[in-house]
Amino acid sequence: MHANPVNGIDAERLYAEIDALYARLAAAPRDEFDCNRGMRFAMTMLNYAPEALENVPRASLARFVGRGNPHRIGTVLAGETVLDAGCGAGSDLIIAAHATGPAGRVIGVDICGPLLDCAWTSACIAGVDGWTTLLAADYTDLPLDSGSVDVVMLNGSLNIALDKRRVLAECFRVLKPGGRLYLAEAVINEDIGFRWRDDIRLWAHGVAGALNETELRALVSAAGFTRLQLTERFDCFNGSRIALSMPVAGAINLFARKPMTAS
Ligand SMILES: C[S@@+](CC[C@H](N)C(=O)[O-])C[C@H]1O[C@@H](n2cnc3c(N)ncnc32)[C@H](O)[C@@H]1O
């Protein structure tokens, strides 16, 4: 089992690649990009509700590059605190902010400054800035108190981490006992081997680091989460250039919970 492949990828080089890739997406969202992206993709391939997308500014949606749909994994209630780890331009965060309302709080964490800038402008346009916090931070070291969050969303960001265990451990730590993980992530059919695993461009896109469903579930369980439930599958790479580069299967929506008894 290859639950946490690293395969000699140099972390510094990977961060530089991530910086360049997502800064390019922020600057020119309509330019060629290897993964599917944007509002039409969200609606037609990931089943985002049109009425939810109506409340998200176009600038944010044009830079949306999620893999699945965390909003179909479970609810976000008024007054709750939601973290989007690897929030990009903030589309999921803004949808969640409309659900929490001003009695709640949404927090977006990302390492790409230009995407965070877009997320903030979009939150202001959407009128949810009063209860939105955006943090330029690494999800392997979340600047949040333990037990402070009701829902953690990850949409297409976990696979980019060289140490997925660390990211999931951080998500587990910041969740309250009983808190929910809404994980939407790309998966592969079988181990894809070193031919793709060591391709830094594909890693930054979040596909070379993809696991198969069994491996991903095992990793989430190993982090302490329980009540795992695969709720939906998506053909999110259909028609994209990524699909030509390597055999990535698609994506899944996965629910998990931090046990009530966990601290
Ligand atoms: C495939 S994009 C998905 C973005 C967003 N969730 C969406 O649905 O549009 C992956 C995101 O993860 C972010 N990311 C990558 N490594 C990260 C890290 N170490 N800490 C925080 N964010 C990271 C990238 O900057 C990028 O915005």
The ligand as an ORCA input file, in Angstrom:
! r2SCAN-3c Opt
* xyz 0 1
  C      -6.820     22.162     -6.856
  S      -6.768     23.695     -5.995
  C      -8.360     23.708     -5.203
  C      -8.736     25.089     -4.699
  C     -10.124     25.230     -4.122
  N     -10.387     24.262     -3.088
  C     -11.186     25.153     -5.216
  O     -12.065     24.290     -5.080
  O     -11.138     25.941     -6.145
  C      -5.679     23.337     -4.616
  C      -5.446     24.500     -3.697
  O      -4.624     24.032     -2.602
  C      -3.726     25.067     -2.264
  N      -2.587     24.495     -1.532
  C      -1.608     23.707     -2.027
  N      -0.731     23.398     -1.064
  C      -1.164     24.007      0.073
  C      -0.667     24.060      1.396
  N       0.483     23.442      1.753
  N      -1.365     24.767      2.324
  C      -2.507     25.407      1.967
  N      -3.013     25.391      0.717
  C      -2.359     24.698     -0.232
  C      -3.347     25.672     -3.610
  O      -2.757     26.950     -3.487
  C      -4.706     25.690     -4.309
  O      -5.409     26.872     -4.078
*
